[in-house]
Amino acid sequence: FSEVLIHGLVRDSQGRKMSKSLGNGVDPLEVIEEYGADALRFTLVRGGSLGNDMRYYPEQVEASRNFANKVWNATRFALMNLDGFVPAATPTDFSLGDRWILSRYQRTVERVTNYLSEYDLAEASRAIYEFSWNELCDWYVEISKPYLSGKFGAEVKYTTQWVLWTVLDGTLRLLHPFMPFITEEIWQALPH
């Protein structure tokens, strides 16, 4: 191999190496059954910095499942408001909120691209998590609600739909290597 990525071990919550003799191992199939494969995968990627061991806590997997639910719920909101939306020409008159989320999204793309080129999967996943949870789901979804209602006109509604669709589509593409199952399911439901 021309390049090799060395990752740390997954240890128990007390920092001990997992082993059958200690009885501190975790059955990944049971974790997947309870929280989902994407939640486990995202937890392992997000928790492991380059070359460092990580401690396994079930609460981390639960937090990753909650993150997946947050993305799912934001997508359900988007799909309700993208009914009849057909992606066409790029709008030219963006609101302050539209410009803000587009700039934050572009910054996240650059950060994730840089982290991935350095094989820093943990930081790449953290950047996607922070953007998705704090900026897209918590802020832009709330900011967009009055504009999506249509009371500001059809052009404003289309612009907001276009921005929501563009950012959500791109975010799902960024998140796909880390949470492939949920992102594929959601992406297939988006207008194309």
Contact map, one row per residue, 1 for C-alpha under 8 A:
111100000000000000000000000000000000000000000000000000000000000000000000000000000000000000000000000000000000000000000000000000000000000000000000000000000000000000000000000000000000000000000000
111100000000000000000000000000000000000000000000000000000000000000000000000000000000000000000000000000000000000000000000000000000000000000000000000000000000000000000000000000000000000000000000
111110000000000000000000000000000000000000000000000000000000000000000000000000000000000000000000000000000000000000000000000000000000000000000000000000000000000000000000000000000000000000000000
111111000000000000000000000000000000000000000000000000000000000000000000000000000000000000000000000000000000000000000000000000000000000000000000000000000000000000000000000000000000000000000000
001111100000000000000000000000000000000000000000000000000000000000000000000000000000000000000000000000000000000000000010000000000000000000000000000000000000000000000000000000000000000000000000
000111110000000000000000000000000000000000000000011000000000000000000000000000000000000000000000000000000000000000000000000000000000000000000000000000000000000000000000000000000000000000000000
000011111000000000000000000000000000000000000001111110000000000000000000000000000000000000000000000000000000000000000000000000000000000000000000000000000000000000000000000000000000000000000000
000001111100000000000000000000000000000000000001111111000000000000000000000000000000000000000000000000000000000000000000000000000000000000000000000000000000000000000000000000000000000000000000
000000111110000010000000000000000000000000000000000111000000000000000000000000000000000000000000000000000000000000000000000000000000000000000000000000000000000000000000000000000000000000000000
000000011111000011000000000000000000000000000000000011110000000000000000000000000000000000000000000000000000000000000000000000000000000000000000000000000000000000000000000000000000000000000000
000000001111111111000000000000000000000000000000000011110000000000000000000000000000000000000000000000000000000000000000000000000000000000000000000000000000000000000000000000000000000000000000
000000000111111111000001100000000000000000000000000000111000000000000000000000000000000000000000000000000000000000000000000000000000000000000000000000000000000000000000000000000000000000000000
000000000011111100000000000000000000000000000000000000111000000000000000000000000000000000000000000000000000000000000000000000000000000000000000000000000000000000000000000000000000000000000000
000000000011111100000000000000000000000000000000000000100000000000000000000000000000000000000000000000000000000000000000000000000000000000000000000000000000000000000000000000000000000000000000
000000000011111110000000000000000000000000000000000001100000000000000000000000000000000000000000000000000000000000000000000000000000000000000000000000000000000000000000000000000000000000000000
000000000011111111000000000000000000000000000000000000000000000000000000000000000000000000000000000000000000000000000000000000000000000000000000000000000000000000000000000000000000000000000000
000000001111001111100000000000000000000000000000000000000000000000000000000000000000000000000000000000000000000000000000000000000000000000000000000000000000000000000000000000000000000000000000
000000000111000111110111110000000000000000000000000000000000000000000000000000000000000000000000000000000000000000000000000000000000000000000000000000000000000000000000000000000000000000000000
000000000000000011111111100000000000000000000000000000000000000000000000000000000000000000000000000000000000000000000000000000000000000000000000000000000000000000000000000000000000000000000000
000000000000000001111111100000000000000000000000000000000000000000000000000000000000000000000000000000000000000000000000000000000000000000000000000000000000000000000000000000000000000000000000
000000000000000000111110000000000000000000000000000000000000000000000000000000000000000000000000000000000000000000000000000000000000000000000000000000000000000000000000000000000000000000000000
000000000000000001111111100000000000000000000000000000000000000000000000000000000000000000000000000000000000000000000000000000000000000000000000000000000000000000000000000000000000000000000000
000000000000000001111111100000000000000000000000000000000000000000000000000000000000000000000000000000000000000000000000000000000000000000000000000000000000000000000000000000000000000000000000
000000000001000001110111110000000000000000000000000000000000000000000000000000000000000000000000000000000000000000000000000000000000000000000000000000000000000000000000000000000000000000000000
000000000001000001110111111000000000000000000000000000000000000000000000000000000000000000000000000000000000000000000000000000000000000000000000000000000000000000000000000000000000000000000000
000000000000000001000001111100100000000000000000000000000000000000000000000000000000000000000000000000000000000000000000000000000000000000000000000000000000000000000000000000000000000000000000
000000000000000000000000111111100000000000000000000000000000000000000000000000000000000000000000000000000000000000000000000000000000000000000000000000000000000000000000000000000000000000000000
000000000000000000000000011111110000000100000000000000000000000000000000000000000000000000000000000000000000000000000000000000000000000000000000000000000000000000000000000000000000000000000000
000000000000000000000000001111111000000000000000000000000000000000000000000000000000000000000000000000000000000000000000000000000000000000000000000000000000000000000000000000000000000000000000
000000000000000000000000001111111100000000000000000000000000000000000000000000000000000000000000000000000000000000000000000000000000000000000000000000000000000000000000000000000000000000000000
000000000000000000000000011111111111100100000000000000000000000000000000000000000000000000000000000000000000000000000000000000000000000000000000000000000000000000000000000000000000000000000000
000000000000000000000000000111111111101100000000000000000000000000000000000000000000000000000000000000000000000000000000000000000000000000000000000000000000000000000000000000000000000000000000
000000000000000000000000000011111111100000000000000000000000000000000000000000000000000000000000000000000000000000000000000000000000000000000000000000000000000000000000000000000000000000000000
000000000000000000000000000001111111000000000000000000000000000000000000000000000000000000000000000000000000000000000000000000000000000000000000000000000000000000000000000000000000000000000000
000000000000000000000000000000111111101100000000000000000000110010000000000000000000000000000000000000000000000000000000000000000000000000000000000000000000000000000000000000000000000000000000
000000000000000000000000000000111111111100000000000000000000000010000000000000000000000000000000000000000000000000000000000000000000000000000000000000000000000000000000000000000000000000000000
000000000000000000000000000000111011111110000000000000000000000000000000000000000000000000000000000000000000000000000000000000000000000000000000000000000000000000000000000000000000100000000000
000000000000000000000000000000000001111111000000000000000000000010010000000000000000000000000000000000000000000000000000000000000000000000000000000000000000000000000000000000000111110000000000
000000000000000000000000000000010011111111100000000000000000110110010000000000000000000000000000000000000000000000000000000000000000000000000000000000000000000000000000000000000010000000000000
000000000000000000000000000100110011111111110000000000000000100100000000000000000000000000000000000000000000000000000000000000000000000000000000000000000000000000000000000000000000000000000000
000000000000000000000000000000000000111111111000000000000000000000000000000000000000000000000000000000000000000000000000000000000000000000000000000000000000000000000000000000000110000000000000
000000000000000000000000000000000000011111111100000000000000100100000000000000000000000000000000000000000000000000000000000010000000000000000000000000000000000000000000000000000110000000000000
000000000000000000000000000000000000001111111110000000000001100100000000000000000000000000000000000000000000000000000000000000000000000000000000000000000000000000000000000000000000000000000000
000000000000000000000000000000000000000111111111000000000000000000000000000000000000000000000000000000000000000000000000000000000000000000000000000000000000000000000000000000000000000000000000
000000000000000000000000000000000000000011111111000000000000000000000000000000000000000000000000000000000000000000000000110010000000000000000000000000000000000000000000000000000100000000000000
000000000000000000000000000000000000000001111111100000000000000000000000000000000000000000000000000000000000000000000000111011000000000000000000000000000000000000000000000000000000000000000000
000000000000000000000000000000000000000000111111100001100000000000000000000000000000000000000000000000000000000000000000010000000000000000000000000000000000000000000000000000000000000000000000
000000110000000000000000000000000000000000011111111111000000000000000000000000000000000000000000000000000000000000000000010000000000000000000000000000000000000000000000000000000000000000000000
000000110000000000000000000000000000000000000111111111000000000000000000000000000000000000000000000000000000000000000001111000000000000000000000000000000000000000000000000000000000000000000000
000001110000000000000000000000000000000000000001111100000000000000000000000000000000000000000000000000000000000000000001010000000000000000000000000000000000000000000000000000000000000000000000
000001110000000000000000000000000000000000000001111110000000000000000000000000000000000000000000000000000000000000000000000000000000000000000000000000000000000000000000000000000000000000000000
000000111000000000000000000000000000000000000001111111000000000000000000000000000000000000000000000000000000000000000000000000000000000000000000000000000000000000000000000000000000000000000000
000000111110000000000000000000000000000000000001101111100000000000000000000000000000000000000000000000000000000000000000000000000000000000000000000000000000000000000000000000000000000000000000
000000011110001000000000000000000000000000000011100111110000000000000000000000000000000000000000000000000000000000000000000000000000000000000000000000000000000000000000000000000000000000000000
000000000111111000000000000000000000000000000010000011111000000000000000000000000000000000000000000000000000000000000000000000000000000000000000000000000000000000000000000000000000000000000000
000000000111100000000000000000000000000000000000000001111101000000000000000000000000000000000000000000000000000000000000000000000000000000000000000000000000000000000000000000000000000000000000
000000000001100000000000000000000000000000000000000000111111100000000000000000000000000000000000000000000000000000000000000000000000000000000000000000000000000000000000000000000000000000000000
000000000000000000000000000000000000000000000000000000011111110000000000000000000000000000000000000000000000000000000000000000000000000000000000000000000000000000000000000000000000000000000000
000000000000000000000000000000000000000000000000000000001111111000000000000000000000000000000000000000000000000000000000000000000000000000000000000000000000000000000000000000000000000000000000
000000000000000000000000000000000000000000100000000000011111111100000000000000000000000000000000000000000000000000000000000000000000000000000000000000000000000000000000000000000000000000000000
000000000000000000000000000000000010001101100000000000001111111110000000000000000000000000000000000000000000000000000000000000000000000000000000000000000000000000000000000000000000000000000000
000000000000000000000000000000000010001000000000000000000111111111000000000000000000000000000000000000000000000000000000000000000000000000000000000000000000000000000000000000000000000000000000
000000000000000000000000000000000000000000000000000000000011111111100000000000000000000000000000000000000000000000000000000000000000000000000000000000000000000000000000000000000000000000000000
000000000000000000000000000000000000001101100000000000000001111111110000000000000000000000000000000000000000000000000000000000000000000000000000000000000000000000000000000000000000000000000000
000000000000000000000000000000000011011000000000000000000000111111111000000000000000000000000000000000000000000000000000000000000000000000000000000000000000000000000000000000000000000000000000
000000000000000000000000000000000000000000000000000000000000011111111100000000000000000000000000000000000000000000000000000000000000000000000000000000000000000000000000000000000000000000000000
000000000000000000000000000000000000000000000000000000000000001111111110000000000000000000000000000000000000000000000000000000001000100000000000000000000000000000000000000000000000000000000000
000000000000000000000000000000000000011000000000000000000000000111111111000000000000000000000000000000000000000000000000000000000000000000000000000000000000000000000000000000000000010000000000
000000000000000000000000000000000000000000000000000000000000000011111111100000000000000000000000000000000000000000000000000000000000000000000000000000000000000000000000000000000000000000000000
000000000000000000000000000000000000000000000000000000000000000001111111110000000000000000000000000000000000000000000000000000000000100010000000000000000000000000000000000000000000000000000000
000000000000000000000000000000000000000000000000000000000000000000111111111000000000000000000000000000000000000000000000000000000001100010000000000000000000000000000000000000000000000000000000
000000000000000000000000000000000000000000000000000000000000000000011111111100000000000000000000000000000000000000000000000000000000000000000000000000000000000000000000000000000000010001000000
000000000000000000000000000000000000000000000000000000000000000000001111111110000000000000000000000000000000000000000000000000000000000000000000000000000000000000000000000000000000000000000000
000000000000000000000000000000000000000000000000000000000000000000000111111111000000000000000000000000000000000000000000000000000000000010001000000000000000000000000000000000000000000000000000
000000000000000000000000000000000000000000000000000000000000000000000011111111100000000000000000000000000000000000000000000000000000000000000000000000000000000000000001000000000000000001000000
000000000000000000000000000000000000000000000000000000000000000000000001111111110000000000000000000000000000000000000000000000000000000000000000000000000000000000000000000000000000000000000000
000000000000000000000000000000000000000000000000000000000000000000000000111111111000000000000000000000000000000000000000000000000000000000000000000000000000000000000000000000000000000000000000
000000000000000000000000000000000000000000000000000000000000000000000000011111111100000000000000000000000000000000000000000000000000000000000000000000000000000000011000000000000000000000000000
000000000000000000000000000000000000000000000000000000000000000000000000001111111110000000000000000000000000000000000000000000000000000000000000000000000000000000000000000000000000000000001100
000000000000000000000000000000000000000000000000000000000000000000000000000111111110000000000000000000000000000000000000000000000000000000000000000000000000000000000000000000000000000000000000
000000000000000000000000000000000000000000000000000000000000000000000000000011111110000000000000000000000000000000000000000000000000000000000000000100000000000010000000000000000000000000000000
000000000000000000000000000000000000000000000000000000000000000000000000000001111111100000000000000000000000000000000000000000000000000000000000000000000000000010001000000000000000000000000010
000000000000000000000000000000000000000000000000000000000000000000000000000000111111100000000000000000000000000000000000000000000000000000000000000000000000000000000000000000000000000000000000
000000000000000000000000000000000000000000000000000000000000000000000000000000000111110000000000000000000000000000000000000000000000000000000000000000000000000000000000000000000000000000000000
000000000000000000000000000000000000000000000000000000000000000000000000000000000111111000000000000000000000000000000000000000000000000000000000000000000000010010000000000000000000000000000010
000000000000000000000000000000000000000000000000000000000000000000000000000000000001111100000000000000000000000000000000000000000000000000000000000000000000000000000000000000000000000000000011
000000000000000000000000000000000000000000000000000000000000000000000000000000000000111110000000000000000000000000000000000000000000000000000000000000000000000001000000000000000000000000000011
000000000000000000000000000000000000000000000000000000000000000000000000000000000000011111000000000000000000000000000000000000000000000000000000000000000000000000000000000000000000000000000000
000000000000000000000000000000000000000000000000000000000000000000000000000000000000001111100000000000000000000000000000000000000000000000000000000000000000000000000000000000000000000000000000
000000000000000000000000000000000000000000000000000000000000000000000000000000000000000111110000000000000000000000000000000000000000000000000000000000000000000001000000000000000000000000000000
000000000000000000000000000000000000000000000000000000000000000000000000000000000000000011111100000000000000000000000000000000000000000000000000000000000000001001000000000000000000000000000000
000000000000000000000000000000000000000000000000000000000000000000000000000000000000000001111100000000000000000000000000000000000000000000000000000000000000000000000000000000000000000000000000
000000000000000000000000000000000000000000000000000000000000000000000000000000000000000000111110000000000000000000000000000000000000000000000000000000000000001000000000000000000000000000000000
000000000000000000000000000000000000000000000000000000000000000000000000000000000000000000111111111000000000000000000000000000000000000000000000000000000000001000000000000000000000000000000000
000000000000000000000000000000000000000000000000000000000000000000000000000000000000000000001111111000000000000000000000000000000000000000000000000000000000000000000000000000000000000000000000
000000000000000000000000000000000000000000000000000000000000000000000000000000000000000000000111111100000000000000000000000000000000000000000000000000000000000000000000000000000000000000000000
000000000000000000000000000000000000000000000000000000000000000000000000000000000000000000000111111110000000000000000000000000000000000000010011000000000000000000000000000000000000000000000000
000000000000000000000000000000000000000000000000000000000000000000000000000000000000000000000111111111000000000000000000000000000000000000000000000000000000000100100000000000000000000000000000
000000000000000000000000000000000000000000000000000000000000000000000000000000000000000000000111111111100000000000000000000000000000000000000000000000000000000000000000000000000000000000000000
000000000000000000000000000000000000000000000000000000000000000000000000000000000000000000000001111111110000000000000000000000000000000000000000000000000000000000000000000000000000000000000000
000000000000000000000000000000000000000000000000000000000000000000000000000000000000000000000000111111111000000000000000000000000000001100010000000000000000000000000010000000000000000000000000
000000000000000000000000000000000000000000000000000000000000000000000000000000000000000000000000011111111100000000000000000000000000000000000000000000000000000000100010000000000000000000000000
000000000000000000000000000000000000000000000000000000000000000000000000000000000000000000000000001111111110000000000000000000000000000000000000000000000000000000000000000000000000000000000000
000000000000000000000000000000000000000000000000000000000000000000000000000000000000000000000000000111111111000000000000000000000010001000000000000000000000000000000000000000000000000000000000
000000000000000000000000000000000000000000000000000000000000000000000000000000000000000000000000000011111111100000000000000000000010000000000000000000000000000000000010001000000000000000000000
000000000000000000000000000000000000000000000000000000000000000000000000000000000000000000000000000001111111110000000000000000000000000000000000000000000000000000000000000000000000000000000000
000000000000000000000000000000000000000000000000000000000000000000000000000000000000000000000000000000111111111000000000000000000000000000000000000000000000000000000000000000000000000000000000
000000000000000000000000000000000000000000000000000000000000000000000000000000000000000000000000000000011111111100000000000000110010000000000000000000000000000000000000000000000000000000000000
000000000000000000000000000000000000000000000000000000000000000000000000000000000000000000000000000000001111111110000000000000000000000000000000000000000000000000000000000001000000000000000000
000000000000000000000000000000000000000000000000000000000000000000000000000000000000000000000000000000000111111111000000000000000000000000000000000000000000000000000000000000000000000000000000
000000000000000000000000000000000000000000000000000000000000000000000000000000000000000000000000000000000011111111100000000100100000000000000000000000000000000000000000000000000000000000000000
000000000000000000000000000000000000000000000000000000000000000000000000000000000000000000000000000000000001111111110000001110110000000000000000000000000000000000000000000001000000000000000000
000000000000000000000000000000000000000000000000000000000000000000000000000000000000000000000000000000000000111111111000000100000000000000000000000000000000000000000000000000000000000000000000
000000000000000000000000000000000000000000000000000000000000000000000000000000000000000000000000000000000000011111111100000000000000000000000000000000000000000000000000000000000000000000000000
000000000000000000000000000000000000000000000000000000000000000000000000000000000000000000000000000000000000001111111111101100000000000000000000000000000000000000000000000000000000000000000000
000000000000000000000000000000000000000000000000000000000000000000000000000000000000000000000000000000000000000111111111100100000000000000000000000000000000000000000000000000000000000000000000
000000000000000000000000000000000000000000000000000000000000000000000000000000000000000000000000000000000000000011111111000000000000000000000000000000000000000000000000000000000000000000000000
000000000000000000000000000000000000000000000000000000000000000000000000000000000000000000000000000000000000000001111111000000000000000000000000000000000000000000000000000000000000000000000000
000010000000000000000000000000000000000000000000000000000000000000000000000000000000000000000000000000000000000000111111100000000000000000000000000000000000000000000000000000000000000000000000
000000000000000000000000000000000000000000000000110000000000000000000000000000000000000000000000000000000000000000111111111100000000000000000000000000000000000000000000000000000000000000000000
000000000000000000000000000000000000000000001100100000000000000000000000000000000000000000000000000000000000000000110011111110000000000000000000000000000000000000000000000000000000000000000000
000000000000000000000000000000000000000000001111110000000000000000000000000000000000000000000000000000000000000000000001111111000000000000000000000000000000000000000000000000000000000000000000
000000000000000000000000000000000000000000000100100000000000000000000000000000000000000000000000000000000000000100100001111111100000000000000000000000000000000000000000000000000000000000000000
000000000000000000000000000000000000000000000000000000000000000000000000000000000000000000000000000000000000001110110001111111110000000000000000000000000000000000000000000000000000000000000000
000000000000000000000000000000000000000001001100000000000000000000000000000000000000000000000000000000000000000100000000111111111000000000000000000000000000000000000000000000100100000000000000
000000000000000000000000000000000000000000000100000000000000000000000000000000000000000000000000000000000000000000000000011111111100000000000000000000000000000000000000000000000000000000000000
000000000000000000000000000000000000000000000000000000000000000000000000000000000000000000000000000000000001001100000000001111111110000000000000000000000000000000000000000000000000000000000000
000000000000000000000000000000000000000000000000000000000000000000000000000000000000000000000000000000000001000100000000000111111111000000000000000000000000000000000000001001100000000000000000
000000000000000000000000000000000000000000000000000000000000000000100000000000000000000000000000000000000000000000000000000011111111100000000000000000000000000000000000000000000000000000000000
000000000000000000000000000000000000000000000000000000000000000000000000000000000000000000000000000000000000000000000000000001111111111000000000000000000000000000000000000000000000000000000000
000000000000000000000000000000000000000000000000000000000000000000000000000000000000000000000000000000011001000000000000000000111111111100000000000000000000000000000000000000000000000000000000
000000000000000000000000000000000000000000000000000000000000000000000010000000000000000000000000000000000000000000000000000000011111111110000000000000000000000000000000001000000000000000000000
000000000000000000000000000000000000000000000000000000000000000000100110000000000000000000000000000000000000000000000000000000001111111111000000000000000000000000000000000000000000000000000000
000000000000000000000000000000000000000000000000000000000000000000000000000000000000000000000000000000000000000000000000000000000111111111100000000000000000000000000000000000000000000000000000
000000000000000000000000000000000000000000000000000000000000000000000000000000000000000000000000000010010000000000000000000000000111111111110000000000000000000000000000000000000000000000000000
000000000000000000000000000000000000000000000000000000000000000000000000000000000000000000000000000010000000000000000000000000000011111111111000000000000000000000000000000000000000000000000000
000000000000000000000000000000000000000000000000000000000000000000000110010000000000000000000000000000000000000000000000000000000001111111111100000000000000000000000000000000000000000000000000
000000000000000000000000000000000000000000000000000000000000000000000000000000000000000000000000000000000000000000000000000000000000111111111100000000000000000000000000000000000000000000000000
000000000000000000000000000000000000000000000000000000000000000000000000000000000000000000000000000000000000000000000000000000000000011111111110000000000000000000000000000000000000000000000000
000000000000000000000000000000000000000000000000000000000000000000000000000000000000000000000000100010000000000000000000000000000000001111111111000000000000000000000000000000000000000000000000
000000000000000000000000000000000000000000000000000000000000000000000000010000000000000000000000000000000000000000000000000000000000000111111111100000000000000000000000000000000000000000000000
000000000000000000000000000000000000000000000000000000000000000000000000000000000000000000000000000000000000000000000000000000000000000011111111100000000000000000000000000000000000000000000000
000000000000000000000000000000000000000000000000000000000000000000000000000000000000000000000000100000000000000000000000000000000000000000111111111000000000000000000000000000000000000000000000
000000000000000000000000000000000000000000000000000000000000000000000000000000000000000000000000100000000000000000000000000000000000000000011111111100000000000100000000000000000000000000000000
000000000000000000000000000000000000000000000000000000000000000000000000000000000000000000000000000000000000000000000000000000000000000000001111111110000000000000000000000000000000000000000000
000000000000000000000000000000000000000000000000000000000000000000000000000000000000000000000000000000000000000000000000000000000000000000000011111111100000000000000000000000000000000000000000
000000000000000000000000000000000000000000000000000000000000000000000000000000000000000000000000000000000000000000000000000000000000000000000011111111110001100100000000000000000000000000000000
000000000000000000000000000000000000000000000000000000000000000000000000000000001000000000000000000000000000000000000000000000000000000000000001111111100001100110000000000000000000000000000000
000000000000000000000000000000000000000000000000000000000000000000000000000000000000000000000000000000000000000000000000000000000000000000000000111111110000100000000000000000000000000000000000
000000000000000000000000000000000000000000000000000000000000000000000000000000000000000000000000000000000000000000000000000000000000000000000000011111111101100000000000000000000000000000000000
000000000000000000000000000000000000000000000000000000000000000000000000000000000000000000000000000000000000000000000000000000000000000000000000011111111000000000000000000000000000000000000000
000000000000000000000000000000000000000000000000000000000000000000000000000000000000000000000000000000000000000000000000000000000000000000000000001011111101100000000000000000000000000000000000
000000000000000000000000000000000000000000000000000000000000000000000000000000000000000000000000000000000000000000000000000000000000000000000000000001111111100000000000000000000000000000000000
000000000000000000000000000000000000000000000000000000000000000000000000000000000000000000000000000000000000000000000000000000000000000000000000000001011111110000000000000000000000000000000000
000000000000000000000000000000000000000000000000000000000000000000000000000000000000000000000000000000000000000000000000000000000000000000000000000000001111111000000000000000000000000000000000
000000000000000000000000000000000000000000000000000000000000000000000000000000000000000000000000000000000000000000000000000000000000000000000000001101011111111100000000000000000000000000000000
000000000000000000000000000000000000000000000000000000000000000000000000000000000000000000000000000000000000000000000000000000000000000000000000001111011111111110000000000000000000000000000000
000000000000000000000000000000000000000000000000000000000000000000000000000000000000100000000000000000000000000000000000000000000000000000000000000000000111111111000000000000000000000000000000
000000000000000000000000000000000000000000000000000000000000000000000000000000000000000000101100000000000000000000000000000000000000000000000000000000000011111111100000000000000000000000000000
000000000000000000000000000000000000000000000000000000000000000000000000000000000000000000000000010000000000000000000000000000000000000000000001001100000001111111110000000000000000000000000000
000000000000000000000000000000000000000000000000000000000000000000000000000000001100100000000000000000000000000000000000000000000000000000000000000100000000111111111000000000000000000000000000
000000000000000000000000000000000000000000000000000000000000000000000000000000000000001001100000000000000000000000000000000000000000000000000000000000000000011111111100000000000000000000000000
000000000000000000000000000000000000000000000000000000000000000000000000000000000000000000000000010001000000000000000000000000000000000000000000000000000000001111111110000000000000000000000000
000000000000000000000000000000000000000000000000000000000000000000000000000001000000000000000000000000000000000000000000000000000000000000000000000000000000000111111111000000000000000000000000
000000000000000000000000000000000000000000000000000000000000000000000000000001000100000000000000000000000000000000000000000000000000000000000000000000000000000011111111100000000000000000000100
000000000000000000000000000000000000000000000000000000000000000000000000000000000000000000000000000000000000000000000000000000000000000000000000000000000000000001111111110000000000000000000000
000000000000000000000000000000000000000000000000000000000000000000000000000000000000000000000000000011001000000000000000000000000000000000000000000000000000000000111111111000000000000000000000
000000000000000000000000000000000000000000000000000000000000000000000000001000000000000000000000000000000000000000000000000000000000000000000000000000000000000000011111111100000000000000000000
000000000000000000000000000000000000000000000000000000000000000000000000000000000000000000000000000000000000000000000000000000000000000000000000000000000000000000001111111110000000000000100100
000000000000000000000000000000000000000000000000000000000000000000000000000000000000000000000000000000000000000000000000000000000000000000000000000000000000000000000111111111000000000000000000
000000000000000000000000000000000000000000000000000000000000000000000000000000000000000000000000000000001000000000000000000000010001000000000000000000000000000000000011111111100000000000000000
000000000000000000000000000000000000000000000000000000000000000000000000000000000000000000000000000000000000000000000000000000000000000000000000000000000000000000000001111111110000001000100000
000000000000000000000000000000000000000000000000000000000000000000000000000000000000000000000000000000000000000000000000000000000000000000000000000000000000000000000000111111111000001000000000
000000000000000000000000000000000000000000000000000000000000000000000000000000000000000000000000000000000000100100000000000000010000000000000000000000000000000000000000011111111000000000000000
000000000000000000000000000000000000000000000000000000000000000000000000000000000000000000000000000000000000000000000000000010010000000000000000000000000000000000000000001111111111001000000000
000000000000000000000000000000000000000000000000000000000000000000000000000000000000000000000000000000000000000000000000000000000000000000000000000000000000000000000000000111111111101100000000
000000000000000000000000000000000000000000000000000000000000000000000000000000000000000000000000000000000000000000000000000000000000000000000000000000000000000000000000000011111111000000000000
000000000000000000000000000000000000010011001000000000000000000000000000000000000000000000000000000000000000000000000000000010000000000000000000000000000000000000000000000000111111000000000000
000000000000000000000000000000000000011011000000000000000000000000000000000000000000000000000000000000000000000000000000000000000000000000000000000000000000000000000000000000111111111000000000
000000000000000000000000000000000000010000000000000000000000000000000000000000000000000000000000000000000000000000000000000000000000000000000000000000000000000000000000000000111111111100000000
000000000000000000000000000000000000110000000000000000000000000000000000000000000000000000000000000000000000000000000000000000000000000000000000000000000000000000000000000000010011111110000000
000000000000000000000000000000000000010000000000000000000000000000010001000000000000000000000000000000000000000000000000000000000000000000000000000000000000000000000000000000000011111111000000
000000000000000000000000000000000000000000000000000000000000000000000000000000000000000000000000000000000000000000000000000000000000000000000000000000000000000000000000000110110011111111100000
000000000000000000000000000000000000000000000000000000000000000000000000000000000000000000000000000000000000000000000000000000000000000000000000000000000000000000000000000000010001111111110000
000000000000000000000000000000000000000000000000000000000000000000000000000000000000000000000000000000000000000000000000000000000000000000000000000000000000000000000000000000000000111111111000
000000000000000000000000000000000000000000000000000000000000000000000001001000000000000000000000000000000000000000000000000000000000000000000000000000000000000000000000000000000000011111111100
000000000000000000000000000000000000000000000000000000000000000000000000000000000000000000000000000000000000000000000000000000000000000000000000000000000000000000000000100100000000001111111100
000000000000000000000000000000000000000000000000000000000000000000000000000000000000000000000000000000000000000000000000000000000000000000000000000000000000000000000000000000000000000111111100
000000000000000000000000000000000000000000000000000000000000000000000000000000100000000000000000000000000000000000000000000000000000000000000000000000000000000000000000000000000000000011111110
000000000000000000000000000000000000000000000000000000000000000000000000000000100000000000000000000000000000000000000000000000000000000000000000000000000000000000001000100000000000000001111111
000000000000000000000000000000000000000000000000000000000000000000000000000000000100111000000000000000000000000000000000000000000000000000000000000000000000000000000000000000000000000000001111
000000000000000000000000000000000000000000000000000000000000000000000000000000000000011000000000000000000000000000000000000000000000000000000000000000000000000000000000000000000000000000000111
